[in-house]
Amino acid sequence: MTFGIKEFLGEKTFAILIAALTAFLFWAASRFCKSWLIPRLCKLTDGPHLRALHILFDGFSKPFPVLIWLLGLCTALPMLPLGKLQAFLISISSSSIRISVLLCCGWGFWRATALCDFALNNISSHLDLKASATLSSILKKGYRVLVVAFVAVGVLDVLHYSVTGLITGFGLLGLTVSLAAQDSASNLFSGLMILLERPFSIGDWITVNGVDGAVEDLTFRSTKIRAMDNTLYVLPNSSVTSTTINNSTARNMRLFRFTLNLTFDSPRDNLEALMAHLTNLLKNNPAIDPSSVIVRLTGFSESGISILVNAYVLRKDLNEFLNIQNQLNLDILDAVRAQGLRFAMTASRVYMDADNDNQ
């Protein structure tokens, strides 16, 4: 039957038909995997116990159908009657299939980077590690580097390059570079110390080396901090670990503290009434820790009477603290005016030489 069809259509037409049919079957298989098989597998593994499989199936949801389609092309193209080009396609078909498999596997594992978070969450309790965004970011970068390295080595091996010699050469080059780049090695070690000691995480607001801002990224070499004016500071890890780090995010409250300077002619009764009012105002505020409230007359300055106002605001977020501080300042201003008191102003005195003045 096949012989009759081949004789009827001709050898070249029959070869084209077989190649097209092969390509179509692989295309249909790829569409089946993309639209039905992989979504079903992802749905079946959508649970805490099969989380790793779910991540893998989701990661290969795009590369696997593409791989099937590439395998179809690598199988169908050598069947076409292309003369000398056909012989060339046949000779490279095996290498093309192996390279396609390597590239698609690398693509799938790259998309399955969430395996790092899954593994980190599983081992955090056993190794006493904090599953922070910082450590997760470092693990993901290392994982992706390994994926690219394995794919590159596999492709070079398929192309018959000396992988052993290449790895040895890279090892010697790495040793030379490491000896010449001691600062980079110091930064790398400091980055590892930051991960182990966890003085801060990505998103924390810190002050280090005179830089005040939010930690945006932590790499093997440097720590990136975004300041309030949106300026990005890149600090070497060695300089970060060698100085004092103030982590504002780690505190559970913020200090509200200043000194009121009132004029010397302020009546005592009005001062006592003002201090009692401010004490009640702060203690009755739900955003204030009542045990931290201090309103006391602390002394006399050159400009006037000094009254210390001290309290802790139970807010970590800077914007929330600023809003509460703004409202408290307005209430304090109203309280001072309600008592008929005035703020003291620093006066400057100018003394003139009498002899020079007469001249």
Buried (B, 14 or more C-beta within 10 A) or exposed (E): EEEEEBEEEEEEEBBBBBBEEBBEBBBEBBEEBBEEBBBEBBEEBEEEEEBBBBBBBBBBBBBBBBBBBBBBBBBBBBBBBBEEEBEEBEEEBEBBBBBBBBBBBBBBBBBBBBBBBBEBEEEBEEEEBEEBBBBBBBBBBEBBEEBEEBBBBBBBBBEEEEBEEBEEEEEEEEEEEEEEEEEBBBBBBBBBBBBEEBBBBBEBBBBBBEBBBBBBBBBBBBBBBBEEEEEEBEBBBBBBBEEEBEBBBBEEBBEBEEEBBBEEEBEEEBBEBBBEBBBEBBBEBEBBBEEBBEBEBEEEEEBBBBBBBBBBBBBBEBEBBEEBBEEBEEBBEEBBEEBEBEEBEEEEEEEEEEEEEEE
